[in-house]
Amino acid sequence: MDDKKAMQEVPPGQGQMPIMYYPPEDEINLVDLWRVLVRRQWVLWVVLLLAVTASVAAALLLPKKYFYRANVEIGTVPVNGDLQLVEDPNTVLAKVKEGYVVKARSDLIARQPEYEGLEVEARLPKGSQMLVIEGKGPKKDQSVYLGVINEALDLLFKDHQRMLDIARTEFEARLQAEKSRVQQLEDQKTVLAAELERLDDLDALLKDEIQQLRERLEASRARYARIATVKDASAAMTMLLVDNQIQEDNQRLQALQERLLIGQKNRREELKKQIADTERSIQVQKLKVTQAETNLENMRMTRAIVPPMRSPAPVGISRKMIVALGLVLGLFVGVMAVFFAEFLSKAGEAEAAES
């Protein structure tokens, strides 16, 4: 068998796969790899030292960055008994992201052009209606980031304050109308109660008039009886007049008694019913007043739940992590560099041998 061939094929037997043989020098030997690493370990140590040095320098020189953030709760207004947001969260996000933050950054850059690369973003956390405005930068720029965020918040607050002022004016007008209606009903109740009290006085007047009519009827009947004993023409005429007067007084008495016993009673019941209905209307109207006052109280201005502030700890990769990553990367590159150096050495020996 010739070792210089890449491989040799042994003819297979009946129904057998061919068996491939490889030269020994083409097989990977872990002992040889270890020997290469030991022989050229200086390459590994140099690369590892350089990587660790670079990672330590990067960890020391790269400035620590912090989050500058404000969490915003969108204001609410009552609508048909439910609280609704002053504005749709996605609309608020678009205004803040594409308008207010852009304006705040532009104002900053106009004053301090060196901050042209400053970035402040706005977002809505998934499943939340709370707006987050944030930026990430070094501690030395804290006042700059907080200034941009505060300016964007002021623009948002002014916009929503305008909307809430309109809604508040409508609620206050409605509250005033409901209170006026309560006062009207109270006045109406007072008038009805006074009329109910006057019915007692009217009852007394009717009773007096009835008593007077009864006395007058008795006197008329007595006179009629006296005249009836006289038998002349003038007496007959007087009897006719007295009889007419008695009939009129009887009709008047019946009318007064009907008014006293029926009319007054019906009117008294009617007034009591009207007073009761008015009292119920007053209670309903007072509930409307309470609801209007509650609506005013439930109006909430858009506000920063957490005012703009710096995160307590730096964000991003820590210094220890940077050094650890540099160590791992240096070890990997160092091993690769050892084998590459060995490859170059073998390649050079092969060329020298051929020449």
Contacts in CASP RR format, 6 or more apart in sequence:
PFRMAT RR
TARGET T0000
AUTHOR 0000-0000-0000
METHOD contacts of the structure
MODEL  1
MDDKKAMQEVPPGQGQMPIMYYPPEDEINLVDLWRVLVRRQWVLWVVLLL
AVTASVAAALLLPKKYFYRANVEIGTVPVNGDLQLVEDPNTVLAKVKEGY
VVKARSDLIARQPEYEGLEVEARLPKGSQMLVIEGKGPKKDQSVYLGVIN
EALDLLFKDHQRMLDIARTEFEARLQAEKSRVQQLEDQKTVLAAELERLD
DLDALLKDEIQQLRERLEASRARYARIATVKDASAAMTMLLVDNQIQEDN
QRLQALQERLLIGQKNRREELKKQIADTERSIQVQKLKVTQAETNLENMR
MTRAIVPPMRSPAPVGISRKMIVALGLVLGLFVGVMAVFFAEFLSKAGEA
EAAES
1 8 0 8 1.000
1 21 0 8 1.000
2 8 0 8 1.000
3 23 0 8 1.000
3 24 0 8 1.000
3 25 0 8 1.000
4 23 0 8 1.000
5 23 0 8 1.000
6 22 0 8 1.000
6 23 0 8 1.000
6 26 0 8 1.000
7 20 0 8 1.000
7 21 0 8 1.000
7 22 0 8 1.000
7 23 0 8 1.000
8 20 0 8 1.000
8 21 0 8 1.000
9 18 0 8 1.000
9 19 0 8 1.000
9 20 0 8 1.000
10 18 0 8 1.000
10 19 0 8 1.000
10 21 0 8 1.000
11 18 0 8 1.000
12 18 0 8 1.000
12 19 0 8 1.000
33 339 0 8 1.000
36 338 0 8 1.000
36 339 0 8 1.000
36 342 0 8 1.000
37 44 0 8 1.000
37 335 0 8 1.000
37 338 0 8 1.000
40 338 0 8 1.000
40 341 0 8 1.000
40 342 0 8 1.000
41 338 0 8 1.000
43 334 0 8 1.000
43 337 0 8 1.000
43 338 0 8 1.000
43 341 0 8 1.000
44 331 0 8 1.000
44 334 0 8 1.000
44 335 0 8 1.000
44 337 0 8 1.000
44 338 0 8 1.000
47 330 0 8 1.000
47 333 0 8 1.000
47 334 0 8 1.000
47 337 0 8 1.000
48 327 0 8 1.000
48 330 0 8 1.000
48 331 0 8 1.000
48 334 0 8 1.000
50 330 0 8 1.000
51 326 0 8 1.000
51 327 0 8 1.000
51 329 0 8 1.000
51 330 0 8 1.000
51 331 0 8 1.000
51 333 0 8 1.000
51 334 0 8 1.000
52 323 0 8 1.000
52 326 0 8 1.000
52 327 0 8 1.000
52 330 0 8 1.000
54 326 0 8 1.000
55 322 0 8 1.000
55 323 0 8 1.000
55 325 0 8 1.000
55 326 0 8 1.000
55 327 0 8 1.000
55 329 0 8 1.000
56 323 0 8 1.000
58 322 0 8 1.000
59 319 0 8 1.000
59 320 0 8 1.000
59 322 0 8 1.000
59 323 0 8 1.000
60 319 0 8 1.000
62 322 0 8 1.000
63 137 0 8 1.000
63 138 0 8 1.000
63 139 0 8 1.000
63 140 0 8 1.000
64 138 0 8 1.000
64 139 0 8 1.000
64 314 0 8 1.000
65 136 0 8 1.000
65 137 0 8 1.000
65 138 0 8 1.000
65 314 0 8 1.000
65 315 0 8 1.000
65 316 0 8 1.000
66 136 0 8 1.000
66 137 0 8 1.000
66 138 0 8 1.000
66 139 0 8 1.000
66 142 0 8 1.000
66 310 0 8 1.000
66 311 0 8 1.000
66 313 0 8 1.000
66 314 0 8 1.000
66 315 0 8 1.000
67 134 0 8 1.000
67 135 0 8 1.000
67 136 0 8 1.000
67 310 0 8 1.000
67 311 0 8 1.000
67 315 0 8 1.000
68 120 0 8 1.000
68 134 0 8 1.000
68 135 0 8 1.000
68 136 0 8 1.000
68 137 0 8 1.000
68 142 0 8 1.000
68 145 0 8 1.000
68 146 0 8 1.000
68 149 0 8 1.000
68 308 0 8 1.000
68 309 0 8 1.000
68 310 0 8 1.000
68 311 0 8 1.000
69 132 0 8 1.000
69 133 0 8 1.000
69 134 0 8 1.000
69 135 0 8 1.000
69 149 0 8 1.000
69 306 0 8 1.000
69 308 0 8 1.000
69 309 0 8 1.000
69 311 0 8 1.000
70 132 0 8 1.000
70 133 0 8 1.000
70 134 0 8 1.000
70 149 0 8 1.000
70 150 0 8 1.000
70 153 0 8 1.000
70 304 0 8 1.000
70 306 0 8 1.000
70 307 0 8 1.000
70 308 0 8 1.000
70 309 0 8 1.000
71 130 0 8 1.000
71 131 0 8 1.000
71 132 0 8 1.000
71 304 0 8 1.000
71 305 0 8 1.000
71 306 0 8 1.000
72 130 0 8 1.000
72 131 0 8 1.000
72 132 0 8 1.000
72 133 0 8 1.000
72 153 0 8 1.000
72 156 0 8 1.000
72 302 0 8 1.000
72 303 0 8 1.000
72 304 0 8 1.000
72 305 0 8 1.000
73 130 0 8 1.000
73 300 0 8 1.000
73 302 0 8 1.000
73 303 0 8 1.000
73 304 0 8 1.000
73 305 0 8 1.000
74 85 0 8 1.000
74 86 0 8 1.000
74 87 0 8 1.000
74 89 0 8 1.000
74 92 0 8 1.000
74 129 0 8 1.000
74 130 0 8 1.000
74 131 0 8 1.000
74 160 0 8 1.000
74 302 0 8 1.000
75 85 0 8 1.000
75 86 0 8 1.000
75 160 0 8 1.000
75 164 0 8 1.000
75 300 0 8 1.000
75 301 0 8 1.000
75 302 0 8 1.000
75 303 0 8 1.000
76 83 0 8 1.000
76 84 0 8 1.000
76 85 0 8 1.000
76 86 0 8 1.000
76 298 0 8 1.000
76 299 0 8 1.000
76 300 0 8 1.000
77 83 0 8 1.000
77 84 0 8 1.000
77 86 0 8 1.000
77 164 0 8 1.000
77 167 0 8 1.000
77 298 0 8 1.000
77 299 0 8 1.000
78 84 0 8 1.000
78 171 0 8 1.000
78 294 0 8 1.000
78 295 0 8 1.000
78 298 0 8 1.000
78 299 0 8 1.000
81 295 0 8 1.000
83 298 0 8 1.000
83 300 0 8 1.000
85 129 0 8 1.000
86 160 0 8 1.000
86 163 0 8 1.000
86 164 0 8 1.000
86 167 0 8 1.000
86 302 0 8 1.000
87 160 0 8 1.000
87 163 0 8 1.000
89 124 0 8 1.000
89 129 0 8 1.000
89 131 0 8 1.000
90 124 0 8 1.000
92 131 0 8 1.000
92 156 0 8 1.000
93 122 0 8 1.000
93 123 0 8 1.000
93 124 0 8 1.000
93 131 0 8 1.000
95 156 0 8 1.000
95 159 0 8 1.000
96 122 0 8 1.000
96 131 0 8 1.000
96 133 0 8 1.000
96 152 0 8 1.000
96 156 0 8 1.000
97 121 0 8 1.000
97 122 0 8 1.000
99 155 0 8 1.000
100 151 0 8 1.000
100 152 0 8 1.000
100 153 0 8 1.000
100 155 0 8 1.000
100 156 0 8 1.000
101 120 0 8 1.000
101 121 0 8 1.000
101 122 0 8 1.000
101 133 0 8 1.000
101 148 0 8 1.000
101 152 0 8 1.000
103 151 0 8 1.000
103 152 0 8 1.000
103 155 0 8 1.000
104 120 0 8 1.000
104 147 0 8 1.000
104 148 0 8 1.000
104 149 0 8 1.000
104 151 0 8 1.000
104 152 0 8 1.000
104 155 0 8 1.000
105 118 0 8 1.000
105 120 0 8 1.000
105 148 0 8 1.000
107 151 0 8 1.000
108 115 0 8 1.000
108 118 0 8 1.000
108 144 0 8 1.000
108 147 0 8 1.000
108 148 0 8 1.000
109 115 0 8 1.000
109 116 0 8 1.000
109 118 0 8 1.000
112 144 0 8 1.000
115 141 0 8 1.000
115 144 0 8 1.000
118 141 0 8 1.000
118 144 0 8 1.000
118 145 0 8 1.000
118 148 0 8 1.000
119 135 0 8 1.000
119 136 0 8 1.000
120 133 0 8 1.000
120 134 0 8 1.000
120 135 0 8 1.000
120 145 0 8 1.000
120 148 0 8 1.000
120 149 0 8 1.000
120 152 0 8 1.000
121 133 0 8 1.000
121 134 0 8 1.000
121 135 0 8 1.000
122 131 0 8 1.000
122 132 0 8 1.000
122 133 0 8 1.000
122 134 0 8 1.000
122 152 0 8 1.000
123 131 0 8 1.000
123 132 0 8 1.000
123 134 0 8 1.000
124 130 0 8 1.000
124 131 0 8 1.000
124 132 0 8 1.000
125 132 0 8 1.000
130 305 0 8 1.000
133 149 0 8 1.000
133 152 0 8 1.000
133 153 0 8 1.000
133 308 0 8 1.000
134 149 0 8 1.000
135 145 0 8 1.000
135 149 0 8 1.000
136 315 0 8 1.000
137 145 0 8 1.000
139 310 0 8 1.000
142 310 0 8 1.000
145 310 0 8 1.000
146 308 0 8 1.000
146 309 0 8 1.000
146 310 0 8 1.000
147 308 0 8 1.000
149 308 0 8 1.000
150 308 0 8 1.000
153 304 0 8 1.000
153 308 0 8 1.000
156 302 0 8 1.000
157 301 0 8 1.000
157 302 0 8 1.000
157 303 0 8 1.000
160 301 0 8 1.000
160 302 0 8 1.000
161 301 0 8 1.000
161 302 0 8 1.000
164 299 0 8 1.000
164 301 0 8 1.000
167 299 0 8 1.000
168 296 0 8 1.000
168 299 0 8 1.000
171 292 0 8 1.000
171 295 0 8 1.000
171 296 0 8 1.000
171 299 0 8 1.000
172 296 0 8 1.000
174 292 0 8 1.000
174 295 0 8 1.000
175 289 0 8 1.000
175 292 0 8 1.000
175 293 0 8 1.000
175 296 0 8 1.000
178 285 0 8 1.000
178 288 0 8 1.000
178 289 0 8 1.000
178 292 0 8 1.000
179 289 0 8 1.000
181 285 0 8 1.000
181 288 0 8 1.000
182 282 0 8 1.000
182 285 0 8 1.000
182 286 0 8 1.000
182 289 0 8 1.000
185 278 0 8 1.000
185 281 0 8 1.000
185 282 0 8 1.000
185 285 0 8 1.000
186 282 0 8 1.000
188 278 0 8 1.000
189 275 0 8 1.000
189 278 0 8 1.000
189 279 0 8 1.000
189 282 0 8 1.000
192 271 0 8 1.000
192 274 0 8 1.000
192 275 0 8 1.000
192 278 0 8 1.000
193 275 0 8 1.000
195 271 0 8 1.000
196 268 0 8 1.000
196 271 0 8 1.000
196 272 0 8 1.000
196 275 0 8 1.000
199 264 0 8 1.000
199 267 0 8 1.000
199 268 0 8 1.000
199 271 0 8 1.000
202 264 0 8 1.000
203 260 0 8 1.000
203 264 0 8 1.000
206 256 0 8 1.000
206 259 0 8 1.000
206 260 0 8 1.000
206 264 0 8 1.000
207 260 0 8 1.000
209 256 0 8 1.000
210 253 0 8 1.000
210 256 0 8 1.000
210 257 0 8 1.000
210 260 0 8 1.000
213 249 0 8 1.000
213 252 0 8 1.000
213 253 0 8 1.000
213 256 0 8 1.000
214 253 0 8 1.000
216 249 0 8 1.000
217 246 0 8 1.000
217 249 0 8 1.000
217 250 0 8 1.000
217 253 0 8 1.000
220 242 0 8 1.000
220 245 0 8 1.000
220 246 0 8 1.000
220 249 0 8 1.000
221 246 0 8 1.000
223 242 0 8 1.000
224 239 0 8 1.000
224 242 0 8 1.000
224 243 0 8 1.000
224 246 0 8 1.000
227 235 0 8 1.000
227 238 0 8 1.000
227 239 0 8 1.000
227 242 0 8 1.000
228 235 0 8 1.000
228 239 0 8 1.000
317 325 0 8 1.000
END
